[in-house]
Amino acid sequence: MLKMEDKKAKFLRIYSNIPDNLREDIIVIIDEKTYSWNAAYFEVKNNSKICKKILKELTVTKII
């Protein structure tokens, strides 16, 4: 299982390769709220409260 920092690094690598026109696509739903690539990036980059949930769900769904 990946450590939190490894998940963050993997997410950021994938995000950097996503075309700009796809970054508004919804990739995850957490607590009935949708997150696009851009919204997830903001949460991960700022290490917000929801960051761990987003990274966990993206790992479970094998997006990262």
KANORZI-V363197 format. One record per residue. N is the residue number from 1. PHI is phi in whole degrees, -180 to 180 (none if undefined). OMEGA is omega in whole degrees, -180 to 180 (none if undefined). NEAR is the number of other ideal C-beta (glycine too) atoms within 8 Angstrom. Layout:
n->N phi->PHI omega->OMEGA near->NEAR
n->N phi->PHI omega->OMEGA near->NEAR
This chain:
n->1 phi->none omega->-178 near->2
n->2 phi->-75 omega->174 near->7
n->3 phi->-75 omega->-178 near->6
n->4 phi->-56 omega->-180 near->8
n->5 phi->-64 omega->178 near->6
n->6 phi->-68 omega->177 near->8
n->7 phi->-63 omega->178 near->14
n->8 phi->-61 omega->-179 near->11
n->9 phi->-61 omega->180 near->8
n->10 phi->-65 omega->178 near->10
n->11 phi->-59 omega->-177 near->14
n->12 phi->-64 omega->176 near->11
n->13 phi->-65 omega->-180 near->8
n->14 phi->-65 omega->-180 near->10
n->15 phi->-57 omega->-178 near->11
n->16 phi->-65 omega->180 near->6
n->17 phi->-98 omega->179 near->5
n->18 phi->-78 omega->177 near->9
n->19 phi->-60 omega->-177 near->5
n->20 phi->-53 omega->-177 near->5
n->21 phi->-71 omega->178 near->5
n->22 phi->-100 omega->-175 near->8
n->23 phi->-70 omega->176 near->12
n->24 phi->-92 omega->178 near->7
n->25 phi->-69 omega->179 near->7
n->26 phi->-73 omega->-180 near->7
n->27 phi->-118 omega->-177 near->9
n->28 phi->-156 omega->174 near->12
n->29 phi->-121 omega->180 near->7
n->30 phi->-125 omega->179 near->10
n->31 phi->50 omega->178 near->5
n->32 phi->64 omega->176 near->4
n->33 phi->-118 omega->-179 near->6
n->34 phi->-89 omega->179 near->7
n->35 phi->-131 omega->174 near->12
n->36 phi->-85 omega->175 near->11
n->37 phi->-57 omega->-178 near->12
n->38 phi->-65 omega->180 near->8
n->39 phi->-66 omega->178 near->9
n->40 phi->-64 omega->178 near->15
n->41 phi->-59 omega->179 near->12
n->42 phi->-58 omega->-179 near->9
n->43 phi->-66 omega->-179 near->12
n->44 phi->-69 omega->-178 near->14
n->45 phi->-62 omega->-179 near->7
n->46 phi->-92 omega->178 near->7
n->47 phi->49 omega->-177 near->5
n->48 phi->-72 omega->179 near->8
n->49 phi->-61 omega->-176 near->3
n->50 phi->-85 omega->-176 near->9
n->51 phi->-53 omega->-178 near->12
n->52 phi->-62 omega->179 near->7
n->53 phi->-65 omega->180 near->9
n->54 phi->-63 omega->-179 near->14
n->55 phi->-64 omega->179 near->14
n->56 phi->-64 omega->-179 near->9
n->57 phi->-66 omega->178 near->10
n->58 phi->-67 omega->177 near->14
n->59 phi->-73 omega->180 near->11
n->60 phi->-61 omega->-179 near->6
n->61 phi->-84 omega->177 near->7
n->62 phi->62 omega->173 near->5
n->63 phi->-76 omega->173 near->8
n->64 phi->-123 omega->none near->9
